[in-house]
């Protein structure tokens, strides 16, 4: 009888504890991460590195669901999807954030960054932290860092040497569909034609457009070299992609969870940057071997022309001049 009483007493003590433990178990936080990039792009690889890192360091307390190749949203829809909470994260860039923060257009200006080192020191340093915090407050989407996408070059269907902006007159150049991208196309001297990235291969193949501009790694990974004949090195935009998160989602995370996410962001940056820097060093030879002609533009002629177009435009009137001066000073 005593044994029965002891057993019942133990059960009375253990069961509430078990129920309490079960009720306090925290479900993993889920992050839905969507992007347009194809799986072979370095920033798609960086998304996978982010997922692996965050899930490992959080011991499964954060689960990252990844979607590439515009399988959830088209490029033009990604930012609004994150802002609305339909997705939690995406890989975006300055050009897609200018509608909500017009001053951000200064980061889309051709030749604003002189090099990779200039870009990453600005955007992944104190200036970038200030920029990203301001965007979060204005738009409800928070960039968390900047990955090196590569330096954008011209890639044409025809074998055509481009030396100065005048050589792009009448060239229908595909650009992403946002006002800032369209302006860059005009500033380069071309006739910009908006087409989604996922539709670009077919547009080049059917000659709907005469060419496109992307970093060399993107041109290779999307296989645009299969349907084009020449590349001109213009270095017109040291391009970056910004892993960004819904601001409400970010604020819902604990300090520890934010630290885990940032560890994943940093790991993704390291992967993306090293991958694209290595690829760029090798790709001119690759494209030549693939049968494309590679030309070198007059960089000074392009830089002078493009910057003059920006400074005379309504865009420059919206720039944060103090911020712009900080960016320029960082490159000296």
C-alpha positions as CSV (number, residue, x, y, z in Angstrom):
1,X,0.0,0.0,0.0
2,X,2.8,2.4,0.9
3,X,4.4,1.6,-2.5
4,X,1.2,2.6,-4.3
5,X,0.9,5.8,-2.3
6,X,4.6,6.7,-3.1
7,X,4.0,5.9,-6.8
8,X,1.0,8.1,-6.9
9,X,2.8,11.0,-5.1
10,X,5.7,10.8,-7.6
11,X,3.2,10.8,-10.5
12,X,1.5,13.8,-9.1
13,X,4.9,15.6,-9.0
14,X,6.2,14.4,-12.4
15,X,3.2,14.9,-14.6
16,X,2.7,18.6,-14.0
17,X,6.4,19.1,-14.6
18,X,6.2,17.2,-17.9
19,X,3.1,19.2,-19.0
20,X,4.9,22.4,-18.0
21,X,8.0,21.4,-20.0
22,X,5.8,20.5,-23.0
23,X,3.9,23.8,-22.9
24,X,7.1,25.9,-22.7
25,X,8.8,24.2,-25.7
26,X,9.4,26.8,-28.4
27,X,8.6,26.1,-32.0
28,X,11.4,26.8,-34.4
29,X,11.3,30.3,-36.0
30,X,10.7,29.9,-39.8
31,X,12.3,32.2,-42.3
32,X,11.0,32.0,-45.9
33,X,13.9,33.2,-48.1
34,X,13.1,33.9,-51.8
35,X,15.2,35.1,-54.7
36,X,15.3,35.3,-58.5
37,X,18.9,33.9,-58.8
38,X,19.5,30.5,-60.4
39,X,21.0,27.8,-58.2
40,X,24.5,28.3,-59.8
41,X,24.6,32.0,-58.9
42,X,27.0,32.8,-56.0
43,X,24.3,34.6,-54.1
44,X,22.0,31.6,-54.4
45,X,24.9,29.6,-53.0
46,X,25.2,32.3,-50.3
47,X,21.5,31.7,-49.4
48,X,22.2,28.0,-48.9
49,X,25.3,28.9,-46.8
50,X,23.0,31.2,-44.8
51,X,20.5,28.4,-44.2
52,X,23.2,25.9,-43.2
53,X,24.9,28.4,-40.8
54,X,21.8,29.7,-39.1
55,X,20.3,26.2,-38.6
56,X,23.6,24.9,-37.2
57,X,24.4,27.8,-34.8
58,X,20.8,28.0,-33.6
59,X,20.7,24.2,-33.1
60,X,17.6,24.1,-35.2
61,X,15.8,26.9,-33.3
62,X,15.6,28.8,-36.6
63,X,14.5,27.0,-39.8
64,X,15.2,28.6,-43.2
65,X,13.1,27.7,-46.2
66,X,14.9,28.6,-49.4
67,X,13.4,29.3,-52.9
68,X,15.5,30.3,-55.9
69,X,14.9,30.8,-59.6
70,X,11.8,33.0,-59.0
71,X,9.9,29.9,-57.9
72,X,7.8,32.0,-55.4
73,X,7.9,35.5,-56.8
74,X,9.2,37.3,-59.9
75,X,12.0,39.7,-59.5
76,X,9.6,42.7,-59.6
77,X,7.5,41.2,-56.8
78,X,10.1,40.2,-54.2
79,X,10.5,43.4,-52.3
80,X,6.7,43.9,-51.9
81,X,6.4,40.3,-50.9
82,X,8.8,40.8,-48.1
83,X,7.3,44.1,-47.0
84,X,3.9,42.5,-46.8
85,X,5.1,39.5,-45.0
86,X,4.3,37.0,-47.8
87,X,8.0,36.1,-47.5
88,X,10.5,36.9,-44.8
89,X,13.7,37.5,-46.7
90,X,15.0,38.2,-50.2
91,X,18.1,39.2,-52.0
92,X,17.5,42.7,-53.2
93,X,19.6,45.8,-54.2
94,X,19.5,49.6,-54.0
95,X,17.6,49.9,-57.3
96,X,14.6,48.0,-56.0
97,X,14.4,50.2,-52.9
98,X,14.5,53.7,-54.5
99,X,10.7,54.0,-54.8
100,X,10.3,54.0,-51.1
101,X,13.6,55.8,-50.3
102,X,14.5,58.0,-53.3
103,X,17.8,59.0,-51.8
104,X,19.0,55.4,-52.1
105,X,19.3,56.0,-55.9
106,X,22.8,57.3,-55.3
107,X,23.9,53.7,-54.8
108,X,22.6,52.9,-58.2
109,X,24.6,55.5,-60.0
110,X,27.2,54.2,-62.4
111,X,30.8,54.5,-61.2
112,X,29.9,55.6,-57.6
113,X,32.1,52.8,-56.3
114,X,35.6,52.6,-57.6
115,X,36.3,49.0,-56.7
116,X,35.1,45.9,-54.7
117,X,37.0,47.1,-51.7
118,X,35.4,50.5,-51.8
119,X,31.9,49.0,-52.1
120,X,32.2,46.4,-49.3
121,X,34.0,48.8,-46.9
122,X,31.1,51.2,-47.3
123,X,28.1,48.9,-47.3
124,X,29.4,46.4,-44.7
125,X,30.7,49.1,-42.4
126,X,29.3,52.0,-40.3
127,X,28.0,53.9,-43.4
128,X,26.0,50.8,-44.5
129,X,24.6,50.2,-41.0
130,X,23.3,53.8,-41.1
131,X,21.8,53.3,-44.6
132,X,20.2,50.0,-43.8
133,X,18.6,51.3,-40.6
134,X,17.1,54.2,-42.4
135,X,15.7,52.0,-45.1
136,X,14.1,49.8,-42.5
137,X,12.4,52.7,-40.8
138,X,11.1,54.1,-44.1
139,X,10.0,50.9,-45.8
140,X,9.6,48.1,-43.4
141,X,12.3,46.0,-45.0
142,X,15.8,45.8,-43.5
143,X,19.0,45.0,-45.5
144,X,21.4,43.0,-43.4
145,X,24.6,43.4,-45.4
146,X,26.0,43.5,-48.9
147,X,27.2,40.6,-51.0
148,X,29.4,41.2,-54.0
149,X,27.4,40.4,-57.1
150,X,30.2,41.4,-59.5
151,X,31.0,44.4,-61.6
152,X,28.5,44.9,-64.4
153,X,29.7,44.7,-68.1
154,X,27.9,44.9,-71.4
155,X,27.0,41.7,-73.3
156,X,25.6,42.0,-76.8
157,X,23.8,39.6,-79.3
158,X,26.0,41.1,-82.1
159,X,29.8,41.2,-82.4
160,X,30.0,44.9,-81.7
161,X,32.8,46.8,-80.1
162,X,31.6,49.5,-77.7
163,X,34.2,52.2,-77.0
164,X,32.2,55.2,-75.8
165,X,28.5,55.8,-74.9
166,X,27.9,57.1,-78.4
167,X,28.4,53.5,-79.6
168,X,25.3,52.4,-77.7
169,X,23.0,54.7,-79.5
170,X,20.0,52.7,-80.8
171,X,21.0,49.6,-78.9
172,X,18.1,48.0,-77.1
173,X,19.7,47.1,-73.8
174,X,17.7,44.9,-71.4
175,X,17.5,46.4,-67.9
176,X,15.6,45.3,-64.8
177,X,12.1,46.9,-64.6
178,X,12.6,49.8,-62.2
179,X,13.0,53.5,-62.8
180,X,16.6,53.6,-61.5
181,X,17.7,50.7,-63.7
182,X,16.0,52.3,-66.7
183,X,17.9,55.6,-66.0
184,X,21.2,53.8,-65.8
185,X,20.6,52.3,-69.2
186,X,19.9,55.7,-70.6
187,X,22.9,57.2,-68.9
188,X,25.1,54.6,-70.6
189,X,23.8,55.8,-73.9
190,X,21.5,52.9,-74.8
191,X,17.8,52.4,-75.3
192,X,16.8,50.5,-72.1
193,X,14.2,47.8,-72.4
194,X,12.7,46.3,-69.2
195,X,12.6,42.5,-69.1
196,X,12.5,40.2,-66.1
197,X,15.7,38.2,-65.5
198,X,13.8,34.9,-65.8
199,X,12.7,35.9,-69.3
200,X,16.1,37.3,-70.5
201,X,17.6,34.2,-72.1
202,X,14.7,33.9,-74.5
203,X,14.7,37.6,-75.2
204,X,18.4,37.4,-76.2
205,X,17.8,34.3,-78.2
206,X,14.9,35.8,-80.2
207,X,16.7,39.2,-80.5
208,X,13.9,40.9,-78.7
209,X,16.7,42.9,-77.2
210,X,20.2,43.6,-78.5
211,X,22.0,42.9,-75.3
212,X,22.1,42.9,-71.5
213,X,24.3,44.1,-68.7
214,X,25.3,41.9,-65.8
215,X,28.4,40.9,-63.9
216,X,30.4,38.2,-65.7
217,X,29.5,35.4,-63.2
218,X,25.8,36.0,-63.8
219,X,26.3,36.1,-67.5
220,X,28.0,32.7,-67.3
221,X,25.6,31.1,-64.8
222,X,22.5,32.1,-66.7
223,X,24.2,30.9,-69.9
224,X,23.7,34.2,-71.8
225,X,27.0,33.5,-73.6
226,X,25.2,30.8,-75.6
227,X,23.0,33.4,-77.3
228,X,25.4,36.4,-77.5
229,X,28.6,37.2,-79.4
230,X,30.5,39.9,-77.6
231,X,31.3,41.4,-74.2
232,X,32.6,44.9,-73.5
233,X,34.3,45.6,-70.3
234,X,32.8,48.9,-68.9
235,X,33.0,48.3,-65.2
236,X,30.0,50.7,-65.0
237,X,28.5,49.4,-61.7
238,X,30.3,47.6,-58.9
239,X,27.2,45.6,-58.0
240,X,26.0,44.2,-54.8
241,X,23.0,42.3,-53.6
242,X,21.5,42.9,-50.2
243,X,20.1,40.0,-48.1
244,X,17.1,41.8,-46.5
245,X,14.4,40.8,-44.0
246,X,10.9,42.0,-43.1
247,X,11.4,44.6,-40.4
248,X,8.5,43.4,-38.2
249,X,9.9,39.8,-38.4
250,X,13.4,41.2,-37.5
251,X,12.0,43.0,-34.5
252,X,10.1,39.9,-33.4
253,X,13.4,38.0,-33.0
254,X,15.3,37.9,-29.7
255,X,18.8,39.4,-29.5
256,X,20.2,35.8,-29.6
257,X,18.2,35.0,-32.7
258,X,19.3,38.2,-34.4
259,X,22.9,37.2,-33.6
260,X,22.4,33.8,-35.2
261,X,20.9,35.4,-38.3
262,X,23.8,37.9,-38.6
263,X,26.3,35.0,-38.3
264,X,24.5,33.4,-41.3
265,X,24.6,36.7,-43.2
266,X,28.4,37.1,-42.7
267,X,29.0,33.5,-43.8
268,X,26.9,34.2,-46.9
269,X,28.9,37.4,-47.7
270,X,32.2,35.6,-47.4
271,X,31.0,32.8,-49.7
272,X,29.5,35.1,-52.3
273,X,32.4,37.5,-52.4
274,X,35.1,35.0,-52.7
275,X,33.2,33.0,-55.3
276,X,32.6,36.0,-57.5
277,X,36.0,37.5,-57.2
278,X,37.6,34.1,-58.2
279,X,35.1,33.8,-61.1
280,X,35.8,37.2,-62.5
281,X,39.5,36.6,-62.5
282,X,38.9,33.5,-64.8
283,X,35.9,34.4,-66.9
284,X,37.4,36.6,-69.7
285,X,39.3,33.6,-70.8
286,X,36.2,31.4,-70.5
287,X,34.1,33.7,-72.7
288,X,36.9,33.9,-75.3
289,X,37.1,30.1,-75.4
290,X,33.3,30.0,-75.8
291,X,33.7,32.1,-79.0
292,X,32.8,35.6,-77.8
293,X,34.8,38.6,-78.6
294,X,35.8,40.6,-75.6
295,X,36.4,44.4,-75.9
296,X,37.6,47.1,-73.5
297,X,35.6,50.4,-73.4
298,X,37.2,53.8,-72.8
299,X,36.4,53.8,-69.0
300,X,37.1,57.5,-68.6
301,X,34.7,58.4,-71.4
302,X,32.0,56.2,-69.8
303,X,32.6,57.4,-66.3
304,X,32.6,61.1,-67.2
305,X,29.4,60.8,-69.3
306,X,27.5,58.6,-66.9
307,X,28.2,60.6,-63.8
308,X,27.4,63.8,-65.6
309,X,24.0,62.3,-66.5
310,X,23.3,61.5,-62.9
311,X,24.4,64.8,-61.5
312,X,22.1,66.7,-63.9
313,X,19.1,64.4,-63.2
314,X,16.3,64.7,-60.7
315,X,17.8,61.7,-58.9
316,X,20.7,63.8,-57.6
317,X,18.3,66.3,-56.2
318,X,17.0,63.6,-53.9
319,X,20.3,62.3,-52.8
320,X,21.5,62.7,-49.2
321,X,24.5,64.9,-50.0
322,X,26.2,64.3,-46.6
323,X,25.9,60.5,-47.1
324,X,27.1,60.8,-50.7
325,X,30.2,62.7,-49.5
326,X,30.9,60.0,-47.0
327,X,30.7,57.3,-49.7
328,X,33.0,59.3,-52.0
329,X,35.5,60.0,-49.2
330,X,35.7,56.3,-48.4
331,X,37.0,55.6,-51.9
332,X,39.9,58.1,-51.7
